[in-house]
Amino acid sequence: MLVLGIESSCDETGVALCDSEAGLLAHALHSQISLHEEYGGVVPELASRDHLRRVLPLTRKVLLEAGRELSDLGAVAYTAGPGLAGALLVGAGFAESLAFALDVPALPIHHLEGHLLSPLLAKDAPRFPFVALLVSGGHTQLMRVTGVGQYELLGETVDDAAGEAFDKTAKLLGLPYPGGPVLSKLADQGKPGRYKLPRPMLRSGDLDFSFSGLKTAVLTLVRDGKVAATDQADLAAEFQEAVVEVLAAKAVAALKQCRMKRLVVAGGVGANRRLRQKLDEAVRKVDGRVFYPELELCTDNGAMIAFAAMLRLRAGLAPETDAGHAFSVRPRWGLETREG
Amino acid sequence: MSHVPDDSSPVIRMHLNDEEATLALGASLAAALSAHFPLPTSHSPLVIYLCGDLGAGKTTLVRGLLRALGHGGKVKSPTYTLVELYTVSNLNLYHFDFYRLNQPEEYLDAGLDEYFQGSGVCLVEWPDKAAPYVAAPDLRLELVLDGAGRQASLRAESGKGASCLSAMRG
């Protein structure tokens, strides 16, 4: 069966085609990056208007790339939450209308389910069960994944997400957009340890995170004039090390708690080189292995939505479609509450 | 901003030594709100602007406020989601963060203005980024770095805001 996937929960518009036999056939993304470089914005800007403008051209593009027609579609999947109501409604409205017109099912998918199943799209895919570390600009959480539709939240950030901490710290250091990646690049030229930053909640005894205090610690150093321009790389390195150390330690603790050996990493921060290095090291020490999605599927995309829908269809866990295609979106939606 | 406060506006100023003091200020604001709600047939929310640079403690103050009202869960940064909703003892609290808006029109595009048409409390970080579209405040809180602590000022900008401040003064 051919499934079209639509992602529009936040800043990116993503559309993809997934086939139950052949896998991912095509995917296309419209990101706002080029547009806000000139504004010096921090995390990608809102694009509720742009989802509307982009979703049709992107759909045409993936169909053309895959050499398929609209009439070949067997289902249309979309991100139903969590996210910004206005942005979600664009994807949901488009997907439900298209499904209605083609007389095929429309499948509402949880955004985070898409992320945590996305490493299964890689050539070297992990088997169930595994622990998933979701780490991005908007999320930082550890989940226990025992199968499609079987997710348990183990811990999450109590304040800022890791990616948000990277972006805001970059802004405090006066670094240009896109803050987080520029900060990581700078960190590669510096040495951690010269500045001392806290490792928040490292010994909290649970699997929660806190990154807001790191930002404040950097702010205090900068404000007190303790960071000359030539020292910025060392501070960036220490900051990155602090975030990465806590993420790695808690990910390993989660593996131990669940008695599992496989760690799956998803989300934009999962592309961070130092994080990958540290996670590989730490997980190898406990005889485990880390799995990553393809780099281009780390950030929000339509492929993960089409793919999650396909796995649900295969497992007989597809959400029931309303015959009249009545639909709603769920801006606040915990993954654990997902039925089935 | 829609209007400049005049000098006769009542203001509370205080020094906050540490994070605990910021949480405590949030809690005393919560007490003033509880004295105020439910508002008789209110068709507009109580709007509180939270101003201050990155790391000033705006979200920390909201955490202190929500905990004092009885919210037991997490209070995450709304920077990415733009708004987080809390319902505590029949009171809706909306925690906004407009930091990511590059153009104020995005506030309207995202339909965020609709939240300001009901009742409840709207706590707004980075309100300037949604000016002139975002509703005028009843209270304006400013947090400024001052040594190791913060200087806080809380200014009433409406009758509703003034009565909150008097409740805080006890």
Boltz contact constraints between the chains, C-beta under 6 A:
constraints:
  - contact:
      token1: [A, 36]
      token2: [B, 102]
      max_distance: 6.0
  - contact:
      token1: [A, 39]
      token2: [B, 102]
      max_distance: 6.0
  - contact:
      token1: [A, 41]
      token2: [B, 102]
      max_distance: 6.0
  - contact:
      token1: [A, 43]
      token2: [B, 100]
      max_distance: 6.0
  - contact:
      token1: [A, 45]
      token2: [B, 102]
      max_distance: 6.0
  - contact:
      token1: [A, 46]
      token2: [B, 106]
      max_distance: 6.0
  - contact:
      token1: [A, 46]
      token2: [B, 110]
      max_distance: 6.0
  - contact:
      token1: [A, 48]
      token2: [B, 109]
      max_distance: 6.0
  - contact:
      token1: [A, 48]
      token2: [B, 110]
      max_distance: 6.0
  - contact:
      token1: [A, 49]
      token2: [B, 109]
      max_distance: 6.0
  - contact:
      token1: [A, 84]
      token2: [B, 110]
      max_distance: 6.0
  - contact:
      token1: [A, 86]
      token2: [B, 110]
      max_distance: 6.0
  - contact:
      token1: [A, 86]
      token2: [B, 111]
      max_distance: 6.0
  - contact:
      token1: [A, 137]
      token2: [B, 80]
      max_distance: 6.0
  - contact:
      token1: [A, 138]
      token2: [B, 80]
      max_distance: 6.0
  - contact:
      token1: [A, 158]
      token2: [B, 74]
      max_distance: 6.0
  - contact:
      token1: [A, 159]
      token2: [B, 77]
      max_distance: 6.0
  - contact:
      token1: [A, 160]
      token2: [B, 77]
      max_distance: 6.0
  - contact:
      token1: [A, 164]
      token2: [B, 79]
      max_distance: 6.0
  - contact:
      token1: [A, 168]
      token2: [B, 54]
      max_distance: 6.0
  - contact:
      token1: [A, 172]
      token2: [B, 54]
      max_distance: 6.0
  - contact:
      token1: [A, 215]
      token2: [B, 55]
      max_distance: 6.0
  - contact:
      token1: [A, 216]
      token2: [B, 55]
      max_distance: 6.0
  - contact:
      token1: [A, 219]
      token2: [B, 55]
      max_distance: 6.0
